[in-house]
Amino acid sequence: MIFEISILGSSSATPIYQRHPTAQVVKIHERIFLVDCGEGTLIQMNRFKIRFHKINHIFISHLHGDHYLGLLGLISTMHLQGRTNELHIYCQKELKEIVDIQLKYSETTLRYPIIYHFLDAEKDELIYSDDDLEVHSISLKHRIPCTGFLFREKPRLRKLVKSMLAQFSIPLSAYDRLKNGEDYISETGKLIANADLTTNPRIPRSYAFCSDTIYDERLISIVKNVDLLYHEATFMNDKSERAAETFHSTAEQAAQIASKAEVKRLIIGHFSARYKNLYPLLEEAKAIYPNVTLALEGDRFLID
């Protein structure tokens, strides 16, 4: 089962140096989720051959334009190309007003329904769940209400070993209990250990998206041990005062969060337009936390 993150945009505020504003695609178990939708997201999805009609859930972190200005174009294109299935958008409640007024003055009646799920930026809460996956919001400290998103697979059942089931003549009626970790006790009272009949399931995988935020150690416990963490790194550390003023983080601060949370891998992005060359930001982060990568457009990160 695939668990993959694709970077469509990693610039802050404005498109520059061939970098687009924030947008990512998260593909999990054949489901495709869009996280933020900055200007040019639809173009980027076409460029990188993302099948945007398969997107049924869009997560918008906050209402600064570099995180949602591509949404109206995407909504309109879905409409023009005949979409009929519902689209779920997880966002601040004011985004509905923005979308509605655009549709009103363009005299557009969508062929498909939009289902809004309004976020409470003061709470960390479960906002999406299906058979395989949960998504939790993460309260972030930014200049306006802002949330991150934690994607985490649900624990899976133990795997049956068919050859051992046959060897011990285990009946079908016992399979569900074995998957849940129970031992098998035969009609004669013989106990066969679960470990002899099953193997461990895959460890649940996880991805945390921390959009615009000031350095906040409260995040450490929330993203503890995740497989992959995206954390904004708008500035280098010599601009730490500017970062604090604008409620952003430096590359060093992003690495500190990753290190203290003991995540397996870090991606940094949301780069200020002042940086044409991004590698000094990478080196600054690597000095604190070595397993770090730049969020470069077109890059894909597979969580095994």
C-alpha positions as CSV (number, residue, x, y, z in Angstrom):
1,M,0.0,0.0,0.0
2,I,1.5,3.3,-1.1
3,F,2.1,6.3,1.2
4,E,3.6,9.1,-0.7
5,I,3.9,12.9,-0.5
6,S,4.4,14.9,-3.7
7,I,5.7,18.5,-3.5
8,L,3.9,20.9,-5.9
9,G,4.9,24.2,-4.3
10,S,7.4,25.3,-1.6
11,S,7.6,29.1,-1.9
12,S,6.3,31.6,0.7
13,A,4.1,34.5,-0.2
14,T,4.8,34.8,-4.0
15,P,5.8,32.6,-6.9
16,I,9.5,33.2,-7.6
17,Y,12.6,31.5,-9.0
18,Q,10.4,28.8,-10.6
19,R,9.0,28.1,-7.1
20,H,5.2,28.0,-6.6
21,P,3.4,28.7,-3.3
22,T,2.6,25.8,-1.0
23,A,0.7,22.8,-2.2
24,Q,1.3,19.1,-1.6
25,V,-0.4,15.9,-2.7
26,V,-0.6,13.0,-0.2
27,K,-1.4,9.6,-1.7
28,I,-2.4,6.9,0.7
29,H,-3.9,3.5,-0.2
30,E,-4.9,4.8,-3.6
31,R,-6.7,7.8,-2.1
32,I,-5.3,11.3,-3.1
33,F,-5.5,14.2,-0.7
34,L,-4.5,17.8,-1.5
35,V,-2.9,19.8,1.3
36,D,-3.0,23.6,0.6
37,C,-3.6,25.0,-2.8
38,G,-1.5,28.0,-3.6
39,E,-1.5,29.9,-6.9
40,G,-0.6,27.6,-9.8
41,T,-1.5,24.3,-8.1
42,L,-3.7,23.1,-11.0
43,I,-0.8,23.8,-13.4
44,Q,1.6,21.9,-11.2
45,M,-0.8,18.9,-11.0
46,N,-1.0,18.8,-14.8
47,R,2.8,19.2,-15.0
48,F,3.5,16.3,-12.7
49,K,0.6,14.2,-14.0
50,I,-1.5,14.2,-10.8
51,R,-5.0,13.0,-11.5
52,F,-6.8,15.8,-9.8
53,H,-10.3,14.4,-10.5
54,K,-9.4,11.7,-8.0
55,I,-9.0,14.3,-5.2
56,N,-12.1,14.2,-2.9
57,H,-10.6,15.8,0.2
58,I,-8.7,19.1,0.3
59,F,-7.1,20.5,3.5
60,I,-6.4,24.2,3.7
61,S,-4.2,25.3,6.6
62,H,-5.1,29.0,6.7
63,L,-6.3,32.0,4.7
64,H,-3.1,33.6,3.6
65,G,-3.4,33.7,-0.2
66,D,-0.2,31.6,-0.8
67,H,-2.1,28.7,0.7
68,Y,-5.4,28.8,-1.0
69,L,-5.5,31.2,-4.1
70,G,-5.3,28.2,-6.5
71,L,-8.5,26.7,-5.0
72,L,-11.0,28.6,-7.1
73,G,-9.3,27.6,-10.3
74,L,-9.3,24.0,-9.3
75,I,-12.9,24.1,-8.2
76,S,-13.9,25.7,-11.5
77,T,-11.9,23.3,-13.6
78,M,-13.5,20.3,-11.9
79,H,-16.9,21.8,-12.7
80,L,-16.1,22.5,-16.3
81,Q,-14.8,19.0,-16.8
82,G,-18.0,17.5,-15.5
83,R,-17.2,16.4,-12.0
84,T,-20.4,15.2,-10.2
85,N,-19.1,13.5,-7.0
86,E,-18.8,15.6,-3.8
87,L,-15.7,17.5,-2.8
88,H,-14.8,17.8,0.9
89,I,-12.9,20.9,2.0
90,Y,-11.4,21.2,5.5
91,C,-10.7,24.8,6.3
92,Q,-11.5,27.9,8.3
93,K,-15.1,28.8,8.0
94,E,-14.4,32.1,6.2
95,L,-13.2,30.2,3.2
96,K,-16.7,29.2,2.3
97,E,-17.6,32.9,2.1
98,I,-14.7,33.5,-0.3
99,V,-15.7,30.6,-2.5
100,D,-19.4,31.5,-2.5
101,I,-18.8,35.1,-3.5
102,Q,-16.7,34.0,-6.4
103,L,-19.3,31.6,-7.6
104,K,-22.1,34.2,-7.1
105,Y,-20.5,36.9,-9.3
106,S,-19.4,34.5,-12.0
107,E,-23.0,33.2,-12.0
108,T,-21.7,29.6,-11.6
109,T,-23.7,26.8,-10.1
110,L,-21.4,23.9,-9.6
111,R,-22.4,20.5,-10.9
112,Y,-21.1,18.8,-7.7
113,P,-21.6,19.6,-4.0
114,I,-18.8,21.0,-1.8
115,I,-19.0,19.7,1.8
116,Y,-17.2,22.0,4.2
117,H,-15.6,20.8,7.4
118,F,-14.7,23.9,9.5
119,L,-11.6,23.7,11.6
120,D,-11.1,25.0,15.1
121,A,-7.6,26.5,15.0
122,E,-7.4,26.4,18.8
123,K,-7.9,22.6,19.0
124,D,-6.1,19.4,17.9
125,E,-8.8,17.1,16.8
126,L,-9.8,14.2,14.5
127,I,-11.2,15.6,11.3
128,Y,-11.1,12.7,8.9
129,S,-11.3,8.9,9.3
130,D,-11.8,5.9,7.0
131,D,-11.0,2.2,7.3
132,D,-7.3,2.7,6.9
133,L,-6.5,6.3,7.9
134,E,-7.0,9.1,10.4
135,V,-6.3,12.8,9.9
136,H,-5.9,15.1,12.9
137,S,-5.7,18.9,12.8
138,I,-2.7,20.5,14.6
139,S,-3.1,23.9,16.2
140,L,-0.3,26.2,15.0
141,K,0.8,29.6,16.2
142,H,0.6,32.0,13.2
143,R,-0.5,35.6,12.7
144,I,-4.0,34.3,11.8
145,P,-5.8,31.0,12.7
146,C,-3.8,28.2,11.2
147,T,-3.7,24.4,11.4
148,G,-1.4,21.7,10.4
149,F,-2.4,18.1,9.6
150,L,-1.3,14.7,10.9
151,F,-1.9,11.8,8.6
152,R,-1.6,8.4,10.4
153,E,-2.5,4.9,9.3
154,K,-4.7,2.9,11.6
155,P,-3.2,-0.2,13.2
156,R,-3.7,-3.2,11.1
157,L,-4.7,-6.7,12.2
158,R,-2.1,-9.5,12.5
159,K,-1.4,-11.5,9.4
160,L,-2.4,-15.2,9.2
161,V,0.2,-17.7,8.1
162,K,-1.7,-20.0,5.8
163,S,0.7,-22.9,6.0
164,M,0.6,-23.0,9.8
165,L,-3.2,-22.7,9.8
166,A,-3.4,-25.8,7.6
167,Q,-0.8,-27.7,9.6
168,F,-2.8,-27.2,12.9
169,S,-6.2,-27.6,11.1
170,I,-7.4,-24.2,12.4
171,P,-11.1,-23.6,11.6
172,L,-12.3,-20.5,9.8
173,S,-14.3,-19.5,12.8
174,A,-11.0,-18.8,14.7
175,Y,-9.5,-16.5,12.1
176,D,-10.9,-13.2,13.3
177,R,-9.7,-13.9,16.9
178,L,-6.3,-14.8,15.7
179,K,-6.0,-11.6,13.7
180,N,-6.8,-9.7,16.9
181,G,-4.0,-11.4,18.7
182,E,-5.7,-14.2,20.6
183,D,-4.2,-17.6,21.0
184,Y,-6.0,-20.7,19.7
185,I,-7.4,-23.3,22.0
186,S,-8.6,-26.5,20.4
187,E,-11.7,-28.5,21.4
188,T,-9.4,-30.8,23.3
189,G,-7.9,-27.8,25.3
190,K,-4.6,-27.7,23.5
191,L,-3.2,-24.1,23.3
192,I,-1.4,-22.9,20.2
193,A,0.3,-19.6,20.6
194,N,-0.8,-16.8,18.3
195,A,2.8,-16.1,17.3
196,D,2.9,-19.6,15.8
197,L,-0.1,-18.8,13.5
198,T,0.4,-15.2,12.6
199,T,3.0,-12.5,11.9
200,N,3.2,-8.9,13.0
201,P,1.3,-6.4,10.9
202,R,3.1,-3.5,9.2
203,I,3.8,-0.6,11.7
204,P,1.4,2.3,10.9
205,R,3.0,5.0,8.9
206,S,2.6,8.7,9.6
207,Y,3.1,12.2,8.0
208,A,2.8,15.6,9.7
209,F,2.4,18.8,7.8
210,C,3.2,21.9,9.9
211,S,2.3,24.9,7.8
212,D,3.1,28.5,8.8
213,T,4.1,28.7,12.5
214,I,6.4,30.4,14.9
215,Y,8.8,28.1,16.7
216,D,6.5,26.1,19.1
217,E,7.8,23.3,21.3
218,R,4.2,22.2,21.9
219,L,4.5,20.5,18.5
220,I,7.2,18.1,19.8
221,S,4.8,15.8,21.5
222,I,2.3,15.9,18.7
223,V,4.7,14.9,15.9
224,K,6.7,12.6,18.1
225,N,8.3,9.7,16.1
226,V,6.4,10.4,12.9
227,D,8.0,8.9,9.8
228,L,8.0,12.2,7.9
229,L,7.6,15.8,9.1
230,Y,7.2,18.8,6.9
231,H,8.0,22.0,8.8
232,E,8.1,25.5,7.4
233,A,11.5,27.1,7.3
234,T,10.9,30.6,5.8
235,F,14.2,32.2,7.0
236,M,17.7,31.4,8.0
237,N,18.7,31.9,11.6
238,D,20.3,35.3,11.0
239,K,16.7,36.5,10.3
240,S,15.3,34.9,13.5
241,E,13.9,38.3,14.7
242,R,12.1,38.7,11.4
243,A,10.8,35.2,11.7
244,A,9.4,35.9,15.2
245,E,7.8,39.2,14.0
246,T,6.0,37.4,11.1
247,F,5.2,34.3,13.1
248,H,7.4,32.1,11.0
249,S,10.3,29.7,11.7
250,T,13.9,29.4,10.7
251,A,15.6,26.3,9.2
252,E,17.4,25.8,12.4
253,Q,14.2,26.0,14.4
254,A,12.5,23.4,12.1
255,A,15.4,21.1,12.7
256,Q,15.2,21.6,16.4
257,I,11.6,20.5,16.4
258,A,12.5,17.4,14.3
259,S,15.4,16.5,16.5
260,K,13.5,16.9,19.8
261,A,10.5,15.0,18.4
262,E,12.8,12.2,17.1
263,V,11.1,12.1,13.7
264,K,12.6,9.8,11.1
265,R,12.9,12.4,8.4
266,L,12.3,16.2,7.9
267,I,11.3,18.2,4.9
268,I,11.7,22.0,5.1
269,G,9.9,24.4,2.8
270,H,7.9,27.7,2.5
271,F,11.1,29.5,1.5
272,S,11.3,33.3,1.6
273,A,11.8,35.1,-1.8
274,R,15.0,36.5,-0.4
275,Y,16.7,33.1,-1.0
276,K,17.4,32.1,-4.6
277,N,19.9,29.5,-3.4
278,L,18.2,27.2,-0.9
279,Y,21.2,25.1,0.1
280,P,22.3,27.4,2.9
281,L,19.0,26.7,4.5
282,L,19.5,23.0,4.1
283,E,23.0,23.2,5.6
284,E,21.7,25.2,8.6
285,A,19.1,22.6,9.3
286,K,21.6,19.7,8.8
287,A,23.8,21.1,11.5
288,I,21.0,20.3,14.0
289,Y,19.2,17.4,12.4
290,P,21.1,15.5,9.6
291,N,18.1,13.6,8.0
292,V,16.6,16.7,6.3
293,T,15.6,17.4,2.7
294,L,14.5,20.5,0.8
295,A,10.9,20.6,-0.4
296,L,11.7,20.9,-4.1
297,E,8.9,20.9,-6.7
298,G,8.3,17.5,-8.3
299,D,10.0,15.6,-5.5
300,R,8.2,12.7,-4.1
301,F,8.7,11.2,-0.7
302,L,7.8,7.5,-0.2
303,I,7.2,6.3,3.3
304,D,8.0,2.6,3.3
